[in-house]
C-alpha cells in the first residue's frame, strides 16, 4: 500500500446557540491548501455572531487502497473533506481527530457516539493533489461474486436448517 500525506490549514467556527439551553456549536468552515504561519486557535474575527478560529495544521492521508473512494468524491457535485472533532473539557474546547477525503472513512467516524463529523468544501488545489494521486496509484479492482454451489442445496437431505427431515419447518409438537 502506498501512502502520501498533505498538510492543510483548518478554520473552525464557534456559533452561539439560542434557546434556553444556550451553549456553542462548532463546525469547520474552510481549509487552506497552504497552511498560514499562524498559531493554532488564533481568532480570525467575528462574522455575524460567530467567531472563526484558525484551528491549526492537519494532515490528510491518502492511501492507494482508497483511490476509488477519492475518485467518487471528486466526481460528486461538490468534492468534500470530512472533519472529525470531539468536544473536550479544556481549551480549546474541541479536538480535531481526523481530516479525510475518503467519504467512507468520514461516514464511519459518525458511529462513535462522541464524535462530531462535518464536511467542508474541498479547495481546488487539494482536489488537484488528490486527482494526481489517483492517476498515479489507482488500480481497478475486480469484484468477484461468489456463486452458490447448486449441487448441495440441502433439500431433501433433512440436514438443512429449520427442516426436520419430514418436510415440516417446526421442531415442536402441535396440539
KELUM-719841 format. One record per atom (N, C-alpha, C, O): residue number from 1; residue in one letter; atom name; z, x, y. Coordinates in Angstrom, 3 decimals, padded with zeros to 6 digits. Example, Ala and Ser with C-alpha at 12.3 -4.5 7.8 and 13.67 -1.06 7.14 Angstrom:
BEGIN
 seq type atom       pz       px       py
   1    a    N  007.800  013.190 -005.690
   1    a   CA  007.800  012.300 -004.500
   1    a    C  007.800  013.200 -003.300
   1    a    O  008.465  014.236 -003.319
   2    s    N  007.080  012.850 -002.250
   2    s   CA  007.140  013.670 -001.060
   2    s    C  007.870  012.900  000.030
   2    s    O  008.039  013.409  001.138
This chain:
BEGIN
 seq type atom       pz       px       py
   1    x    N  000.000  000.851 -001.181
   1    x   CA  000.000  000.000  000.000
   1    x    C  000.000  000.889  001.233
   1    x    O  000.765  001.848  001.327
   2    x    N -000.851  000.561  002.154
   2    x   CA -000.951  001.287  003.416
   2    x    C -000.164  000.518  004.463
   2    x    O -000.231 -000.709  004.530
   3    x    N  000.581  001.250  005.276
   3    x   CA  001.411  000.644  006.313
   3    x    C  001.161  001.355  007.633
   3    x    O  001.118  002.584  007.693
   4    x    N  000.998  000.576  008.676
   4    x   CA  000.895  001.107  010.038
   4    x    C  001.834  000.297  010.911
   4    x    O  002.136 -000.860  010.620
   5    x    N  002.288  000.917  011.977
   5    x   CA  003.186  000.235  012.911
   5    x    C  002.671  000.399  014.326
   5    x    O  002.097  001.424  014.693
   6    x    N  002.895 -000.645  015.106
   6    x   CA  002.581 -000.565  016.538
   6    x    C  003.811 -001.006  017.310
   6    x    O  004.544 -001.895  016.876
   7    x    N  004.031 -000.383  018.445
   7    x   CA  005.191 -000.696  019.272
   7    x    C  004.743 -001.533  020.460
   7    x    O  003.768 -001.208  021.138
   8    x    N  005.475 -002.619  020.699
   8    x   CA  005.185 -003.522  021.814
   8    x    C  006.477 -003.806  022.576
   8    x    O  007.571 -003.525  022.087
   9    x    N  006.342 -004.357  023.760
   9    x   CA  007.498 -004.793  024.535
   9    x    C  007.611 -006.311  024.469
   9    x    O  006.599 -007.010  024.417
  10    x    N  008.834 -006.816  024.469
  10    x   CA  009.063 -008.248  024.313
  10    x    C  009.825 -008.811  025.506
  10    x    O  010.809 -008.227  025.960
  11    x    N  009.360 -009.945  026.005
  11    x   CA  010.041 -010.663  027.086
  11    x    C  010.625 -011.944  026.508
  11    x    O  009.934 -012.713  025.839
  12    x    N  011.912 -012.159  026.779
  12    x   CA  012.624 -013.344  026.295
  12    x    C  013.164 -014.111  027.493
  12    x    O  013.603 -013.525  028.483
  13    x    N  013.123 -015.423  027.381
  13    x   CA  013.574 -016.305  028.463
  13    x    C  014.845 -017.039  028.046
  13    x    O  014.970 -017.509  026.915
  14    x    N  015.777 -017.124  028.982
  14    x   CA  017.001 -017.917  028.784
  14    x    C  016.883 -019.133  029.692
  14    x    O  016.747 -019.011  030.909
  15    x    N  016.938 -020.310  029.073
  15    x   CA  016.814 -021.553  029.819
  15    x    C  018.092 -022.357  029.676
  15    x    O  018.585 -022.581  028.571
  16    x    N  018.616 -022.786  030.809
  16    x   CA  019.825 -023.606  030.778
  16    x    C  019.479 -024.983  030.246
  16    x    O  018.494 -025.595  030.660
  17    x    N  020.297 -025.463  029.327
  17    x   CA  020.088 -026.780  028.760
  17    x    C  020.874 -027.812  029.544
  17    x    O  021.978 -027.535  030.013
  18    x    N  020.322 -028.972  029.683
  18    x   CA  021.012 -030.065  030.357
  18    x    C  021.845 -030.850  029.363
  18    x    O  022.003 -030.448  028.210
  19    x    N  022.362 -031.944  029.808
  19    x   CA  023.133 -032.796  028.919
  19    x    C  024.592 -032.414  028.901
  19    x    O  025.009 -031.445  029.535
  20    x    N  025.358 -033.189  028.167
  20    x   CA  026.801 -033.000  028.163
  20    x    C  027.236 -031.731  027.437
  20    x    O  028.332 -031.234  027.694
  21    x    N  026.413 -031.193  026.539
  21    x   CA  026.819 -030.017  025.780
  21    x    C  026.438 -028.730  026.491
  21    x    O  027.046 -027.688  026.245
  22    x    N  025.452 -028.781  027.361
  22    x   CA  025.063 -027.595  028.135
  22    x    C  024.618 -026.451  027.252
  22    x    O  024.040 -026.663  026.186
  23    x    N  024.888 -025.243  027.700
  23    x   CA  024.507 -024.055  026.944
  23    x    C  023.132 -023.551  027.350
  23    x    O  022.561 -023.985  028.351
  24    x    N  022.611 -022.620  026.549
  24    x   CA  021.326 -021.998  026.829
  24    x    C  020.440 -022.024  025.601
  24    x    O  020.911 -022.045  024.464
  25    x    N  019.149 -022.021  025.863
  25    x   CA  018.154 -021.847  024.810
  25    x    C  017.429 -020.538  025.086
  25    x    O  017.110 -020.229  026.233
  26    x    N  017.168 -019.769  024.028
  26    x   CA  016.465 -018.503  024.142
  26    x    C  015.134 -018.619  023.435
  26    x    O  015.051 -019.170  022.338
  27    x    N  014.087 -018.097  024.064
  27    x   CA  012.776 -018.121  023.424
  27    x    C  011.923 -016.974  023.945
  27    x    O  012.049 -016.586  025.106
  28    x    N  011.063 -016.432  023.100
  28    x   CA  010.154 -015.378  023.553
  28    x    C  009.055 -016.001  024.404
  28    x    O  008.606 -017.113  024.127
  29    x    N  008.626 -015.290  025.430
  29    x   CA  007.573 -015.830  026.287
  29    x    C  006.362 -014.910  026.415
  29    x    O  005.275 -015.375  026.756
  30    x    N  006.528 -013.619  026.149
  30    x   CA  005.393 -012.705  026.303
  30    x    C  005.628 -011.422  025.526
  30    x    O  006.764 -011.037  025.247
  31    x    N  004.527 -010.775  025.184
  31    x   CA  004.552 -009.465  024.551
  31    x    C  003.683 -008.545  025.380
  31    x    O  002.550 -008.887  025.718
  32    x    N  004.215 -007.371  025.709
  32    x   CA  003.447 -006.335  026.400
  32    x    C  002.848 -005.416  025.345
  32    x    O  003.588 -004.844  024.544
  33    x    N  001.518 -005.259  025.324
  33    x   CA  000.906 -004.375  024.332
  33    x    C  001.351 -002.918  024.508
  33    x    O  001.439 -002.165  023.538
  34    x    N  001.628 -002.538  025.747
  34    x   CA  002.163 -001.220  026.047
  34    x    C  003.541 -001.430  026.649
  34    x    O  003.657 -001.965  027.752
  35    x    N  004.585 -001.019  025.948
  35    x   CA  005.943 -001.261  026.454
  35    x    C  006.185 -000.525  027.773
  35    x    O  005.842  000.650  027.900
  36    x    N  006.769 -001.209  028.745
  36    x   CA  007.081 -000.543  030.007
  36    x    C  008.303  000.362  029.854
  36    x    O  009.075  000.228  028.904
  37    x    N  008.460  001.261  030.778
  37    x   CA  009.615  002.160  030.764
  37    x    C  010.772  001.482  031.493
  37    x    O  011.124  001.847  032.615
  38    x    N  011.353  000.489  030.826
  38    x   CA  012.430 -000.319  031.393
  38    x    C  013.529 -000.427  030.339
  38    x    O  013.237 -000.541  029.149
  39    x    N  014.771 -000.392  030.764
  39    x   CA  015.894 -000.508  029.828
  39    x    C  015.900 -001.891  029.181
  39    x    O  015.564 -002.883  029.827
  40    x    N  016.283 -001.957  027.896
  40    x   CA  016.390 -003.263  027.236
  40    x    C  017.358 -004.188  027.973
  40    x    O  018.374 -003.754  028.517
  41    x    N  017.020 -005.443  027.972
  41    x   CA  017.776 -006.535  028.571
  41    x    C  017.875 -006.438  030.093
  41    x    O  018.849 -006.881  030.702
  42    x    N  016.849 -005.851  030.680
  42    x   CA  016.739 -005.831  032.141
  42    x    C  016.236 -007.193  032.600
  42    x    O  015.211 -007.664  032.108
  43    x    N  016.944 -007.844  033.546
  43    x   CA  016.446 -009.120  034.077
  43    x    C  015.130 -008.899  034.830
  43    x    O  014.996 -007.949  035.601
  44    x    N  014.177 -009.777  034.597
  44    x   CA  012.881 -009.682  035.266
  44    x    C  012.743 -010.677  036.406
  44    x    O  011.856 -010.540  037.248
  45    x    N  013.605 -011.669  036.438
  45    x   CA  013.554 -012.641  037.518
  45    x    C  013.847 -014.040  037.031
  45    x    O  013.927 -014.315  035.834
  46    x    N  014.005 -014.924  038.019
  46    x   CA  014.277 -016.329  037.746
  46    x    C  012.992 -017.103  037.999
  46    x    O  012.339 -016.946  039.030
  47    x    N  012.649 -017.944  037.028
  47    x   CA  011.421 -018.717  037.114
  47    x    C  011.742 -020.175  036.838
  47    x    O  011.834 -020.584  035.680
  48    x    N  011.913 -020.965  037.896
  48    x   CA  012.162 -022.400  037.751
  48    x    C  013.375 -022.742  036.914
  48    x    O  013.278 -023.607  036.044
  49    x    N  014.485 -022.120  037.129
  49    x   CA  015.699 -022.432  036.398
  49    x    C  015.889 -021.634  035.125
  49    x    O  016.911 -021.777  034.454
  50    x    N  014.928 -020.798  034.779
  50    x   CA  015.028 -019.943  033.605
  50    x    C  015.041 -018.485  034.052
  50    x    O  014.420 -018.121  035.050
  51    x    N  015.748 -017.672  033.307
  51    x   CA  015.792 -016.240  033.607
  51    x    C  015.080 -015.497  032.500
  51    x    O  015.319 -015.738  031.317
  52    x    N  014.198 -014.586  032.897
  52    x   CA  013.456 -013.789  031.925
  52    x    C  014.033 -012.380  031.873
  52    x    O  014.442 -011.801  032.880
  53    x    N  014.046 -011.853  030.638
  53    x   CA  014.577 -010.520  030.392
  53    x    C  013.550 -009.707  029.608
  53    x    O  012.835 -010.231  028.753
  54    x    N  013.498 -008.421  029.920
  54    x   CA  012.743 -007.525  029.071
  54    x    C  013.685 -007.156  027.931
  54    x    O  014.639 -006.406  028.137
  55    x    N  013.431 -007.672  026.739
  55    x   CA  014.348 -007.505  025.611
  55    x    C  014.289 -006.102  025.017
  55    x    O  015.247 -005.668  024.378
  56    x    N  013.197 -005.395  025.213
  56    x   CA  013.071 -004.035  024.693
  56    x    C  011.804 -003.850  023.891
  56    x    O  010.923 -004.710  023.872
  57    x    N  011.731 -002.698  023.224
  57    x   CA  010.565 -002.383  022.409
  57    x    C  010.849 -002.747  020.954
  57    x    O  011.963 -002.587  020.456
  58    x    N  009.819 -003.234  020.297
  58    x   CA  009.924 -003.634  018.892
  58    x    C  008.645 -003.233  018.180
  58    x    O  007.585 -003.106  018.793
  59    x    N  008.763 -003.036  016.884
  59    x   CA  007.612 -002.651  016.084
  59    x    C  007.041 -003.848  015.342
  59    x    O  007.770 -004.710  014.850
  60    x    N  005.729 -003.877  015.275
  60    x   CA  005.023 -004.816  014.413
  60    x    C  004.484 -003.979  013.261
  60    x    O  003.667 -003.081  013.465
  61    x    N  004.942 -004.277  012.056
  61    x   CA  004.487 -003.552  010.867
  61    x    C  003.280 -004.271  010.290
  61    x    O  003.271 -005.495  010.157
  62    x    N  002.268 -003.496  009.951
  62    x   CA  001.059 -004.023  009.319
  62    x    C  000.953 -003.417  007.925
  62    x    O  001.059 -002.202  007.755
  63    x    N  000.743 -004.276  006.928
  63    x   CA  000.652 -003.842  005.544
  63    x    C -000.718 -004.232  004.984
  63    x    O -001.211 -005.333  005.226
  64    x    N -001.320 -003.313  004.235
  64    x   CA -002.655 -003.575  003.688
  64    x    C -002.661 -004.762  002.732
  64    x    O -003.704 -005.390  002.551
  65    x    N -001.538 -005.082  002.122
  65    x   CA -001.475 -006.219  001.201
  65    x    C -001.460 -007.568  001.927
  65    x    O -001.638 -008.609  001.296
  66    x    N -001.250 -007.555  003.239
  66    x   CA -001.154 -008.802  004.008
  66    x    C -002.347 -009.051  004.916
  66    x    O -002.288 -009.924  005.782
  67    x    N -003.425 -008.306  004.738
  67    x   CA -004.553 -008.419  005.661
  67    x    C -005.191 -009.802  005.665
  67    x    O -005.703 -010.232  006.698
  68    x    N -005.176 -010.508  004.540
  68    x   CA -005.752 -011.863  004.520
  68    x    C -004.962 -012.785  005.457
  68    x    O -005.552 -013.619  006.143
  69    x    N -003.632 -012.639  005.488
  69    x   CA -002.808 -013.453  006.387
  69    x    C -003.089 -013.108  007.847
  69    x    O -003.171 -013.997  008.695
  70    x    N -003.237 -011.807  008.140
  70    x   CA -003.555 -011.403  009.521
  70    x    C -004.908 -011.959  009.943
  70    x    O -005.081 -012.424  011.069
  71    x    N -005.872 -011.901  009.012
  71    x   CA -007.217 -012.415  009.309
  71    x    C -007.162 -013.904  009.622
  71    x    O -007.785 -014.362  010.580
  72    x    N -006.418 -014.661  008.817
  72    x   CA -006.294 -016.098  009.065
  72    x    C -005.655 -016.356  010.436
  72    x    O -006.057 -017.278  011.146
  73    x    N -004.676 -015.554  010.799
  73    x   CA -004.012 -015.681  012.096
  73    x    C -005.011 -015.444  013.233
  73    x    O -005.061 -016.213  014.193
  74    x    N -005.801 -014.379  013.118
  74    x   CA -006.776 -014.066  014.173
  74    x    C -007.881 -015.111  014.273
  74    x    O -008.454 -015.308  015.345
  75    x    N -008.184 -015.781  013.162
  75    x   CA -009.237 -016.800  013.163
  75    x    C -008.741 -018.163  013.642
  75    x    O -009.544 -019.077  013.829
  76    x    N -007.445 -018.311  013.841
  76    x   CA -006.878 -019.581  014.330
  76    x    C -007.305 -019.803  015.778
  76    x    O -007.801 -018.888  016.436
  77    x    N -007.109 -021.015  016.262
  77    x   CA -007.472 -021.345  017.638
  77    x    C -006.777 -020.411  018.627
  77    x    O -007.380 -019.990  019.614
  78    x    N -005.510 -020.086  018.363
  78    x   CA -004.780 -019.121  019.185
  78    x    C -003.974 -018.218  018.262
  78    x    O -003.075 -018.680  017.559
  79    x    N -004.301 -016.927  018.269
  79    x   CA -003.555 -015.971  017.448
  79    x    C -002.137 -015.855  018.002
  79    x    O -001.927 -015.851  019.215
  80    x    N -001.162 -015.762  017.083
  80    x   CA  000.237 -015.755  017.500
  80    x    C  000.997 -014.611  016.855
  80    x    O  000.564 -014.022  015.865
  81    x    N  002.148 -014.317  017.450
  81    x   CA  003.137 -013.426  016.872
  81    x    C  004.390 -014.253  016.647
  81    x    O  004.716 -015.125  017.453
  82    x    N  005.093 -013.985  015.559
  82    x   CA  006.331 -014.690  015.251
  82    x    C  007.496 -013.774  015.600
  82    x    O  007.535 -012.614  015.190
  83    x    N  008.446 -014.311  016.365
  83    x   CA  009.626 -013.568  016.778
  83    x    C  010.824 -014.217  016.079
  83    x    O  011.077 -015.412  016.228
  84    x    N  011.552 -013.404  015.316
  84    x   CA  012.716 -013.889  014.586
  84    x    C  013.954 -013.374  015.316
  84    x    O  014.140 -012.168  015.477
  85    x    N  014.800 -014.313  015.756
  85    x   CA  016.005 -013.972  016.503
  85    x    C  017.212 -014.622  015.845
  85    x    O  017.089 -015.574  015.074
  86    x    N  018.378 -014.084  016.168
  86    x   CA  019.626 -014.640  015.668
  86    x    C  020.651 -014.583  016.794
  86    x    O  020.758 -013.562  017.473
  87    x    N  021.405 -015.659  017.003
  87    x   CA  022.463 -015.605  018.011
  87    x    C  023.595 -014.699  017.529
  87    x    O  023.962 -014.710  016.353
  88    x    N  024.133 -013.926  018.447
  88    x   CA  025.268 -013.050  018.136
  88    x    C  026.376 -013.341  019.145
  88    x    O  026.113 -013.897  020.212
  89    x    N  027.575 -012.982  018.824
  89    x   CA  028.710 -013.298  019.692
  89    x    C  029.017 -012.226  020.714
  89    x    O  030.156 -012.110  021.165
  90    x    N  028.027 -011.447  021.084
  90    x   CA  028.252 -010.376  022.048
  90    x    C  027.098 -010.339  023.038
  90    x    O  026.230 -011.212  023.022
  91    x    N  027.090 -009.350  023.881
  91    x   CA  025.982 -009.178  024.815
  91    x    C  025.035 -008.126  024.270
  91    x    O  025.504 -007.086  023.808
  92    x    N  023.752 -008.335  024.298
  92    x   CA  023.060 -009.572  024.635
  92    x    C  023.337 -010.649  023.584
  92    x    O  023.641 -010.332  022.435
  93    x    N  023.233 -011.902  023.971
  93    x   CA  023.629 -012.995  023.085
  93    x    C  022.665 -013.295  021.936
  93    x    O  022.992 -014.097  021.061
  94    x    N  021.490 -012.672  021.922
  94    x   CA  020.573 -012.833  020.793
  94    x    C  020.125 -011.454  020.325
  94    x    O  020.014 -010.507  021.104
  95    x    N  019.873 -011.382  019.027
  95    x   CA  019.384 -010.158  018.420
  95    x    C  017.991 -010.446  017.867
  95    x    O  017.797 -011.436  017.162
  96    x    N  017.029 -009.594  018.180
  96    x   CA  015.682 -009.741  017.642
  96    x    C  015.658 -009.033  016.291
  96    x    O  015.873 -007.823  016.210
  97    x    N  015.395 -009.793  015.242
  97    x   CA  015.388 -009.251  013.884
  97    x    C  014.010 -008.768  013.461
  97    x    O  013.894 -007.783  012.731
  98    x    N  012.965 -009.455  013.914
  98    x   CA  011.613 -009.097  013.484
  98    x    C  010.585 -009.633  014.462
  98    x    O  010.803 -010.623  015.160
  99    x    N  009.475 -008.951  014.482
  99    x   CA  008.301 -009.376  015.248
  99    x    C  007.127 -009.146  014.305
  99    x    O  006.874 -008.010  013.905
 100    x    N  006.405 -010.209  013.943
 100    x   CA  005.369 -010.092  012.927
 100    x    C  004.100 -010.849  013.307
 100    x    O  004.125 -011.829  014.050
 101    x    N  002.998 -010.354  012.768
 101    x   CA  001.711 -011.022  012.933
 101    x    C  001.337 -011.808  011.683
 101    x    O  000.277 -012.432  011.629
 102    x    N  002.206 -011.777  010.683
 102    x   CA  001.951 -012.456  009.414
 102    x    C  002.555 -013.861  009.456
 102    x    O  003.778 -014.000  009.465
 103    x    N  001.723 -014.900  009.482
 103    x   CA  002.249 -016.264  009.528
 103    x    C  003.186 -016.587  008.366
 103    x    O  004.178 -017.290  008.558
 104    x    N  002.895 -016.096  007.183
 104    x   CA  003.749 -016.383  006.020
 104    x    C  005.131 -015.757  006.189
 104    x    O  006.140 -016.372  005.846
 105    x    N  005.176 -014.539  006.714
 105    x   CA  006.462 -013.893  006.959
 105    x    C  007.247 -014.634  008.045
 105    x    O  008.454 -014.840  007.924
 106    x    N  006.544 -015.027  009.103
 106    x   CA  007.204 -015.774  010.166
 106    x    C  007.786 -017.075  009.668
 106    x    O  008.937 -017.398  009.961
 107    x    N  007.001 -017.825  008.917
 107    x   CA  007.480 -019.098  008.375
 107    x    C  008.584 -018.885  007.353
 107    x    O  009.510 -019.692  007.260
 108    x    N  008.494 -017.807  006.588
 108    x   CA  009.520 -017.519  005.595
 108    x    C  010.884 -017.264  006.233
 108    x    O  011.917 -017.531  005.619
 109    x    N  010.891 -016.757  007.442
 109    x   CA  012.151 -016.484  008.134
 109    x    C  012.822 -017.741  008.666
 109    x    O  013.968 -017.683  009.110
 110    x    N  012.136 -018.870  008.630
 110    x   CA  012.759 -020.118  009.077
 110    x    C  013.748 -020.644  008.048
 110    x    O  014.563 -021.512  008.362
 111    x    N  013.689 -020.129  006.819
 111    x   CA  014.558 -020.617  005.755
 111    x    C  015.999 -020.157  005.909
 111    x    O  016.910 -020.812  005.404
 112    x    N  016.220 -019.045  006.595
 112    x   CA  017.592 -018.583  006.823
 112    x    C  018.201 -019.460  007.910
 112    x    O  017.663 -019.545  009.014
 113    x    N  019.303 -020.103  007.609
 113    x   CA  019.882 -021.112  008.496
 113    x    C  020.184 -020.663  009.906
 113    x    O  020.042 -021.464  010.831
 114    x    N  020.595 -019.419  010.123
 114    x   CA  020.994 -018.990  011.453
 114    x    C  019.882 -018.389  012.281
 114    x    O  020.092 -018.077  013.453
 115    x    N  018.704 -018.217  011.705
 115    x   CA  017.605 -017.600  012.437
 115    x    C  016.884 -018.593  013.331
 115    x    O  016.738 -019.768  012.994
 116    x    N  016.440 -018.101  014.470
 116    x   CA  015.546 -018.866  015.343
 116    x    C  014.186 -018.185  015.241
 116    x    O  014.085 -016.975  015.445
 117    x    N  013.156 -018.937  014.931
 117    x   CA  011.820 -018.379  014.809
 117    x    C  010.928 -019.101  015.809
 117    x    O  010.774 -020.322  015.755
 118    x    N  010.352 -018.341  016.711
 118    x   CA  009.471 -018.882  017.740
 118    x    C  008.182 -018.075  017.751
 118    x    O  008.163 -016.917  017.335
 119    x    N  007.117 -018.684  018.224
 119    x   CA  005.856 -017.964  018.344
 119    x    C  005.564 -017.669  019.802
 119    x    O  006.060 -018.335  020.711
 120    x    N  004.753 -016.662  019.992
 120    x   CA  004.290 -016.268  021.317
 120    x    C  002.818 -015.887  021.165
 120    x    O  002.404 -015.404  020.112
 121    x    N  002.040 -016.102  022.204
 121    x   CA  000.615 -015.770  022.150
 121    x    C  000.431 -014.274  021.914
 121    x    O  001.130 -013.448  022.501
 122    x    N -000.516 -013.943  021.050
 122    x   CA -000.817 -012.551  020.756
 122    x    C -001.743 -011.995  021.838
 122    x    O -002.820 -012.546  022.067
 123    x    N -001.341 -010.915  022.504
 123    x   CA -002.222 -010.317  023.508
 123    x    C -003.518 -009.800  022.869
 123    x    O -003.503 -009.353  021.723
 124    x    N -004.631 -009.858  023.595
 124    x   CA -005.912 -009.392  023.045
 124    x    C -005.865 -007.939  022.561
 124    x    O -006.529 -007.596  021.583
 125    x    N -005.094 -007.087  023.230
 125    x   CA -005.006 -005.679  022.810
 125    x    C -004.350 -005.552  021.441
 125    x    O -004.768 -004.732  020.624
 126    x    N -003.332 -006.354  021.188
 126    x   CA -002.665 -006.359  019.880
 126    x    C -003.616 -006.928  018.826
 126    x    O -003.701 -006.403  017.716
 127    x    N -004.329 -007.997  019.173
 127    x   CA -005.302 -008.585  018.245
 127    x    C -006.381 -007.566  017.882
 127    x    O -006.841 -007.535  016.741
 128    x    N -006.785 -006.738  018.832
 128    x   CA -007.786 -005.706  018.562
 128    x    C -007.294 -004.673  017.566
 128    x    O -008.037 -004.265  016.674
 129    x    N -006.038 -004.243  017.711
 129    x   CA -005.452 -003.277  016.770
 129    x    C -005.377 -003.888  015.379
 129    x    O -005.680 -003.222  014.389
 130    x    N -004.977 -005.148  015.300
 130    x   CA -004.861 -005.822  014.000
 130    x    C -006.243 -006.019  013.378
 130    x    O -006.405 -005.836  012.172
 131    x    N -007.235 -006.388  014.176
 131    x   CA -008.601 -006.556  013.664
 131    x    C -009.121 -005.233  013.104
 131    x    O -009.784 -005.222  012.067
 132    x    N -008.830 -004.128  013.772
 132    x   CA -009.244 -002.811  013.293
 132    x    C -008.546 -002.465  011.978
 132    x    O -009.167 -001.905  011.074
 133    x    N -007.269 -002.792  011.872
 133    x   CA -006.515 -002.556  010.641
 133    x    C -007.128 -003.359  009.491
 133    x    O -007.272 -002.849  008.380
 134    x    N -007.484 -004.605  009.760
 134    x   CA -008.115 -005.451  008.732
 134    x    C -009.441 -004.839  008.295
 134    x    O -009.724 -004.756  007.100
 135    x    N -010.256 -004.411  009.261
 135    x   CA -011.570 -003.836  008.953
 135    x    C -011.440 -002.581  008.086
 135    x    O -012.280 -002.340  007.218
 136    x    N -010.407 -001.791  008.310
 136    x   CA -010.236 -000.550  007.568
 136    x    C -009.579 -000.737  006.204
 136    x    O -009.840  000.045  005.290
 137    x    N -008.723 -001.764  006.046
 137    x   CA -007.890 -001.819  004.852
 137    x    C -007.969 -003.101  004.029
 137    x    O -007.317 -003.188  002.989
 138    x    N -008.741 -004.093  004.455
 138    x   CA -008.783 -005.352  003.702
 138    x    C -009.573 -005.185  002.408
 138    x    O -010.668 -004.624  002.388
 139    x    N -008.978 -005.692  001.326
 139    x   CA -009.651 -005.751  000.039
 139    x    C -009.571 -007.199 -000.406
 139    x    O -008.484 -007.760 -000.543
 140    x    N -010.735 -007.800 -000.631
 140    x   CA -010.755 -009.190 -001.080
 140    x    C -010.187 -009.253 -002.486
 140    x    O -010.642 -008.540 -003.380
 141    x    N -009.213 -010.090 -002.675
 141    x   CA -008.543 -010.197 -003.968
 141    x    C -009.084 -011.428 -004.706
 141    x    O -009.145 -012.530 -004.162
 142    x    N -009.466 -011.200 -005.939
 142    x   CA -009.989 -012.276 -006.771
 142    x    C -008.799 -013.055 -007.331
 142    x    O -007.839 -012.473 -007.837
 143    x    N -008.882 -014.362 -007.231
 143    x   CA -007.837 -015.218 -007.772
 143    x    C -008.307 -015.711 -009.131
 143    x    O -009.359 -016.338 -009.251
 144    x    N -007.516 -015.419 -010.145
 144    x   CA -007.840 -015.866 -011.492
 144    x    C -006.999 -017.083 -011.820
 144    x    O -005.770 -017.041 -011.768
 145    x    N -007.685 -018.180 -012.161
 145    x   CA -006.967 -019.376 -012.582
 145    x    C -006.708 -019.266 -014.072
 145    x    O -007.614 -019.023 -014.868
 146    x    N -005.477 -019.447 -014.418
 146    x   CA -005.109 -019.409 -015.828
 146    x    C -005.669 -020.652 -016.503
 146    x    O -005.531 -021.764 -015.994
 147    x    N -006.303 -020.453 -017.655
 147    x   CA -006.869 -021.560 -018.412
 147    x    C -005.886 -021.972 -019.497
 147    x    O -005.241 -021.133 -020.125
 148    x    N -005.787 -023.243 -019.700
 148    x   CA -004.908 -023.777 -020.734
 148    x    C -005.553 -023.568 -022.098
 148    x    O -006.756 -023.770 -022.258
 149    x    N -004.752 -023.165 -023.080
 149    x   CA -005.229 -022.996 -024.440
 149    x    C -005.243 -024.375 -025.093
 149    x    O -004.201 -024.872 -025.520
 150    x    N -006.398 -024.982 -025.169
 150    x   CA -006.536 -026.356 -025.658
 150    x    C -006.294 -026.486 -027.165
 150    x    O -006.075 -027.595 -027.653
 151    x    N -006.328 -025.390 -027.901
 151    x   CA -006.144 -025.490 -029.353
 151    x    C -004.679 -025.711 -029.722
 151    x    O -004.386 -026.097 -030.853
 152    x    N -003.751 -025.472 -028.788
 152    x   CA -002.328 -025.630 -029.071
 152    x    C -001.687 -026.538 -028.030
 152    x    O -000.865 -026.106 -027.223
 153    x    N -002.077 -027.787 -028.069
 153    x   CA -001.528 -028.716 -027.073
 153    x    C -000.199 -029.292 -027.490
 153    x    O  000.494 -029.891 -026.668
 154    x    N  000.180 -029.127 -028.751
 154    x   CA  001.449 -029.669 -029.216
 154    x    C  001.346 -031.110 -029.685
 154    x    O  002.345 -031.682 -030.121
 155    x    N  000.171 -031.709 -029.609
 155    x   CA  000.015 -033.114 -030.020
 155    x    C -000.026 -033.218 -031.531
 155    x    O -000.726 -032.461 -032.204
 156    x    N  000.716 -034.146 -032.040
 156    x   CA  000.701 -034.416 -033.466
 156    x    C  001.546 -033.450 -034.274
 156    x    O  001.718 -033.648 -035.477
 157    x    N  002.062 -032.439 -033.664
 157    x   CA  002.838 -031.467 -034.423
 157    x    C  004.316 -031.780 -034.407
 157    x    O  005.077 -031.197 -035.179
 158    x    N  004.732 -032.669 -033.563
 158    x   CA  006.138 -033.016 -033.480
 158    x    C  006.950 -031.982 -032.736
 158    x    O  008.164 -032.139 -032.598
 159    x    N  006.310 -030.922 -032.249
 159    x   CA  007.051 -029.852 -031.595
 159    x    C  007.008 -029.914 -030.084
 159    x    O  007.578 -029.053 -029.414
 160    x    N  006.348 -030.908 -029.540
 160    x   CA  006.254 -030.992 -028.086
 160    x    C  007.525 -031.524 -027.478
 160    x    O  008.303 -032.197 -028.153
 161    x    N  007.750 -031.234 -026.214
 161    x   CA  008.933 -031.739 -025.534
 161    x    C  008.869 -033.240 -025.417
 161    x    O  007.824 -033.810 -025.106
 162    x    N  009.987 -033.873 -025.668
 162    x   CA  010.057 -035.316 -025.498
 162    x    C  009.384 -036.093 -026.603
 162    x    O  009.142 -037.290 -026.453
 163    x    N  009.076 -035.446 -027.708
 163    x   CA  008.388 -036.119 -028.801
 163    x    C  009.213 -035.920 -030.060
 163    x    O  009.450 -034.786 -030.476
 164    x    N  009.649 -037.005 -030.664
 164    x   CA  010.484 -036.917 -031.857
 164    x    C  009.660 -036.792 -033.136
 164    x    O  010.223 -036.849 -034.229
 165    x    N  008.379 -036.626 -033.031
 165    x   CA  007.533 -036.485 -034.188
 165    x    C  007.021 -037.806 -034.714
 165    x    O  006.143 -037.824 -035.577
 166    x    N  007.543 -038.901 -034.222
 166    x   CA  007.091 -040.210 -034.704
 166    x    C  006.288 -040.945 -033.631
 166    x    O  006.001 -042.136 -033.757
 167    x    N  005.937 -040.221 -032.586
 167    x   CA  005.165 -040.836 -031.525
 167    x    C  006.022 -041.406 -030.434
 167    x    O  005.515 -041.735 -029.361
 168    x    N  007.317 -041.533 -030.676
 168    x   CA  008.179 -042.091 -029.620
 168    x    C  008.552 -040.989 -028.638
 168    x    O  008.454 -039.802 -028.949
 169    x    N  008.975 -041.395 -027.465
 169    x   CA  009.352 -040.431 -026.447
 169    x    C  010.839 -040.407 -026.205
 169    x    O  011.287 -039.808 -025.228
 170    x    N  011.570 -040.995 -027.003
 170    x   CA  013.015 -041.050 -026.791
 170    x    C  013.725 -040.093 -027.703
 170    x    O  013.101 -039.295 -028.403
 171    x    N  014.998 -040.175 -027.691
 171    x   CA  015.773 -039.350 -028.582
 171    x    C  016.981 -040.151 -029.064
 171    x    O  017.758 -039.698 -029.905
 172    x    N  017.107 -041.306 -028.529
 172    x   CA  018.292 -042.110 -028.882
 172    x    C  017.886 -043.327 -029.676
 172    x    O  016.719 -043.526 -030.013
 173    x    N  018.853 -044.106 -029.952
 173    x   CA  018.592 -045.335 -030.670
 173    x    C  018.618 -046.501 -029.718
 173    x    O  019.278 -046.451 -028.680
 174    x    N  017.922 -047.524 -030.057
 174    x   CA  017.932 -048.740 -029.235
 174    x    C  018.616 -049.839 -030.002
 174    x    O  018.539 -049.891 -031.229
 175    x    N  019.275 -050.704 -029.297
 175    x   CA  019.934 -051.789 -029.982
 175    x    C  019.407 -053.114 -029.527
 175    x    O  019.856 -054.155 -030.007
